[in-house]
Amino acid sequence: IIKETRDPVIQALAAFEIGYFIDLVNARFLQ
């Protein structure tokens, strides 16, 4: 869930979740 916010902590967590998800997708396609 991504919500527009100016809270840097929430932004950092959202960015981490997006990066983690992308890593999982890439791992599946690269296997």
C-alpha positions in Angstrom: 0.0 0.0 0.0 1.5 3.3 -1.1 0.1 6.5 0.3 1.2 10.0 -0.6 3.0 11.4 2.4 5.8 13.8 3.3 6.9 11.6 6.2 10.5 10.5 5.3 10.2 7.3 7.4 7.1 6.2 5.5 8.7 7.1 2.2 11.8 5.1 3.1 9.7 2.1 4.0 7.7 2.3 0.8 10.9 2.6 -1.2 12.3 -0.5 0.6 9.1 -2.5 0.0 9.1 -1.6 -3.7 12.8 -2.5 -4.1 12.3 -5.8 -2.2 9.3 -6.7 -4.5 11.3 -5.9 -7.6 14.2 -8.1 -6.3 11.7 -11.0 -5.8 10.3 -10.5 -9.3 13.8 -10.4 -10.9 14.9 -13.5 -9.0 11.9 -15.4 -10.4 12.6 -14.3 -13.9 16.3 -15.0 -13.7 16.0 -18.5 -12.4 
